[in-house]
Amino acid sequence: MSSNPSTLFMGESLRELEHKRANLRYLRPIERGYCVNWNVESELWNHLLSNEVLKVDPAEHSLVTTAPLFPPTVVNDTMDQVVFEELGFQSYTRVNAAEMCVLSYSEFCENEYQDKLAAAHNVKRNPNKKRRKKADASSPSAEPVVQVEDPFRFSTSSCQLVVDSGFSFTHVVPLIDGKVFLPGVKRINVGGKLLTNYLKEIVSFRQWNVMDDTPVINELKEALCYCSTDFDNDLRRYHTDRRQRKHWVLPDFVHSFEGRVREQESEKPSTEPQPMSIDDNAQALEMGVEMITVPEVLFHPSDIDIHQAGIAETIVHAVEACPVELSCAFYANILLVGGNTNFKNFRQRLEQDLRPLVPDEFEIGLHTPPE
């Protein structure tokens, strides 16, 4: 939304205003996972269905949409009204995002498995090489069976656990036979929005005020922040060796419109005169411990006074709320989805924190869908 509240921009038109994004005010119809502004939401849907984007006539199609867990009744009622009365669909269904993630990833796993199986059967045998006889004489003429190990047990298991860490929150959702097991659903009030706001606060306190530069700091978070697998050692390293820190060059909105990492300077000082770099006069934020303390909130929300368990502990709580005989299957089939799972080392760190909490005889299987 521009500085003029009567002018709305959405979708591709926002890219045309990239050079002016410092003067934009963003309206999000979704707050904490629930739609609170259906006027804006219906405008977005109308734009998506228009001839400019999908070119869809709602009267000739059915709609499938994802819905949040445990929504207030008014949210579902308003969605029904928008879909039928404003958009004009004749039928639609609401499904849970976790169920769709499991369905999509299971199909991917099945396709991968079938490809591997077909490749194994298509291996040509040398006709001049004699086939070894089996020790079992009961089937002397039987064709040899090609045994292919199926690494994609996820698609064949009846139990899955979805860790969905997105913009507003993190959900841990167990599914049995493709359906959400509601008693086991757990929620952590930490998402990408909170992490970006936390980064804005610590940068504003330690360097200079960036509280109004949300898009810039969000880019910085996605580019430099990562999950530490040795947090205490990394803290000491960034405190004692400034060469380990990175510098994020801020856009000036005249010559540059996106932030970037400053090119690394040579560790050995050179006696030769160096040419002036375009980054020499640019404003830059120095990033050290901030790169690891921000994603750390996902694993220890208490670091910023959020009195909830981290992701690893929440997974255990979710599994313990399910039938005990299914625990092994849940731990072996954990699907990681959502933008926060794209932090570097997220999967390794989660497994590192989860292993001491899970019985040794249980295998931990962390799955990430393809991009």
N, C-alpha and C positions, 0 to 999 in steps of 0.2 A: 504494500500500500504506500502511495507516495505521501509527501507532506500535505497534499490536498486530500482530505479524507473522502472526498466524493469521487476520487479517481482510483480505480482498482486495477491491478495488474496481476496476472497469474500465468503459470506455465511458461511457455517459451518467451512470452513478452517480458518476463522478468530478466532474462539474459540480456535483452537489449538495454536494460537499465543498470547493467552491472557497474558502469562508471559512476552511477549516482547512488549506489546502494547505501552509502553513508547517510543519505537523506531519506531513506525508506523506513517505514514502520511496518513490521510484519504482523499479520493477523493469522493466527493458527486456530482453526475451528476445534482442534483436539486439545484438551487439557487433561494431563494425568491419565491418558489412555481413553478418555470418554469424550464424545462430541458434545460441546457446550454451545456451539454457534451454528445452528442448522442453516441459517441464511447464507453464510459463507460456504458451508459444505455443499449446499445445493447448487451454488454458483460454480463451484469446482466440478461437480458431477456434470452439470449442463455443458461446461466447457469441454470436458473429456469426451462427451458423447456427440459433440457438434461436428460439423463437416470439416473443421480445422484440425481435428485430431483423429478420433476413431471412426467417424462417419457412421454412427449407429442409430437406427430408429428403434427406440425402446418398445414401441408397440409390436415389433416383430421379433423381439428377443426376450430371453429370460435372464435374470441377474443372479449372480453368486457373489456375495460380499462377506468379508470377515467381520466378526463382531468381538468385542472384548469380553473377557470373563466377568461374571457377576455384574452385569450392567443394571443400573436402575431401570425400573419399568418404563419410565418416561422416555428413556433413550430409545428403547426398542419401539415404543409406540410412535415416536416422532419419525424414526427411520421408516416405519411402515407407511406413514402418511406421505413422506417425501418421495419414496419409491413409486407408490401407486398413483398418488394424486398430482404431484408436481412433475415427476419424470415420465410417467405414463407406462411403466412396465406392467405386463399382465401377470407375471409371477416372479417370485424371487425366493432365495433361501439364504439364511444366515448360518455361517459355519465359524468354528473357532480357528484362530490362526495356527495354534499348535497342531490341530488335526490336519490342516492343509500342509503344514511343513512336513509332517510325517508321511503323508500320502505322496507328496512330491519327491521327497528324498528316497522313499521306498521304491518308487518307479525308476528313479535314477540308478539305484543299486541293482534292481532287477535287470535293467538294460545292460549295465556293466557286466553283470554276471553272465547274461546270455551271450554277450560279445566274447567273453573269455571262453565260455563253453564251446561256442562255434569255432573259435580259433583253435581250440584243443582238438576238436574233431576233424578239422581240416588239415591237420598235420599229415603230410604224405609219408607213407611207409615205403622203405626200400624193398622192391619185390625180390631182390636177390638175397636178402637177409632172411634167414630162417627164423621163424617165430619160436620163442622159447615155450616149451610145453609146461603146463601147470602141473603142480604136484598132485592136485586133486583130479583123479581120473574119472570122476563122475560127470564131468562136462568137458570131454575131450575136444569137441568141435565148436565149443562156444567162442564167440568173438570176444576179444579182450575188452573190458569196460574201461573207458578213459576216466580216471578219477581226477576230478578238478576240485581243489579246495575252495570253498565258498567263503571269501572274506567278508561278504556282505550279509551277515546274519541279521543285520538290522531289519531288512525287508521281510524276513521270514519269522521274526520274533513277534509274539503277541503283546509284548510289553516294551514301551519306549518312554524315555524321559526327555522332555524338551526344555532346554534352558534358553529362554527368549529374553535377551538383554538389549532393549531398544532405546528409543528416545525418552520415554517418560518413566520407565520402570524396568525391573527384571522379574520375570515370572519363571518359576520352576513347575512344570506341568507333567504329571505322569499320565500315560495313556495305556489302556488295556483294550485290546482288540480294536484299536483305532479310535476309541472314545475316551474323552477326558474322565479321569477318576477324580471327581471333585473334592473328596476329603483330603487328597494329597496335594492339592494346588497351594503353592506358597508364593508370596510376593515380597520383593525387596524394593523399597522406594528409592532406588538409585538407577538412573538412566543417563543417556548421553547429554540431555539438557542440564542435569545437575552437575555433571562433570565439567561441562563447558563453563557454567556459572562459577564453579569452584576455581577453575583455572583463571577466570577473569578476576576473581577476588584476590588470589595470591599474587598475580602479576601486578595488579593495581596497588597492592600494599607494598611490594618489594621494589617495583620499578616505576611505572607511571600508569595513570588512570586509563584503563581500556574497557570500562564497564559498558560503554555504548558501542563497542566494536565487536559485537557477538559473532558476525560472520568471519571476521579476521581471526579471532581466537579459536573458533571452531576449526578452521583450516589448520591452525597451529597444532591443536590437539590431535587431529587425525594424522598429521605428518610426523610429529616428533614423539608423542607419548607412547609408551609401551609398558607391558607388564614385566616387572622385574622378577627373576627367579632366584635372586639373592639380594633381598632388599637392603639389609644392613650393610653389606659390602658395597653395594652401589651408592648408598648414601655417603659412606666415607670417601668413596672414589670421587664423587662430584664435589664434595667439600674440600678435598685436599689437592685435587688436580684440575685446574681451570681449563686445561687443554681438552678435557673430556666433555666440556660443555659445548652446546651448540647455540648459534645465533640465528634468530628468525627475523629476516628483513621485512619490515612492514611496508605495505603499499602506500604510495603517496597520492594515489588517485589522480595523478597527472601523467606520469610516465609508466607507472605500474599499477595494476589493479588487483593483484594477488600477492600474498606473502610467499616467501621462499627461504630456503636454508642458505645461509651465507657460505660461499665456497671456503673450504678448509684452507687455513694458512699453513705454510710449510713449518714443520716442527723445528727444522734447523734454520737459524737466521742466515740470510744470504748477504754477502758483502756487495753484491751487484745491485744497482738501483732498480726498483721494481716499478712497472707502469701503474698509474692510478687506476684503481678498480671502480666500477660503477657503484659497488656496495660501500666504498669508503665513507661517503657522506650520507648514506642512508641510515635512517633510524632502525635499530634492531633490538630485539628482546633477547637477553641472555637466558638460556634455558639449561638448568642443571637438574637438581632434585625434583623440580616441577614435572619433569618428563615421566617420573615413576610414581610420585605421590598422588597424582590425579587418578590414574587407573587403579591404584591401590585401594581406593575407596570401594571398588566393587568387591574386594575380598575382605576388607575391614571397614565397614561403614561407621563403626564407632570412632574412627579417626577424626571424623567431622561431626561427632555427637549425634549420629543417627543410631539409635539403640535397636539395631537389628543384626542378625547374623549375616555373614558374608555368603558368597555363592556356594562355596564348598559345604559349609555347615547347613545351608538351606537345602541343598540336594539331599543330604543325609536325613534331614527332618521330613522332606517330602517322601522319601522311600520308606521311612519308618511309619508313615501314616498309611501305607499301602499294605496289603496282605503280605505277611512275612515270607511266605513261600515264593514270592515273586521278586524278592530283593535282588537276587543274583542276576536276573534278566534285566532289571532296570539299570543296574550299574554297568552292565555290558552294552547298553544301547542308549547312550546319552547323546542327543543331537543339540549342537550349539548353533543358534541362529540369532540374528539381530546385529545391529551396527557395532556394538561394543565388543563383540567376539572377534572383530577384525583387528583389535589391538595386537601388535606384534607380541608373540610369546603367550597369548591368552590361554591357548590350549595347554601348553606345557605347564604354565603356572597353576591352572585349575587342577590338573592331574597331580601336581606336586602337593597341593594343599589337600586334595581329596584322599590320596592314598593312605595317610595315617588314620583317617576317620573310618575307613572301610575295612571289614575283615579281610585278612590276607588271602583267604581262599576265594574271594570274589574278584573276578576280572573287571577292570575298569576300561570301558570302550567309549572314547570321545569321538564323535563324528561331526564333520563340518561339511555342509553342502557345497557344491561347486559354485563359483562365482557366476 
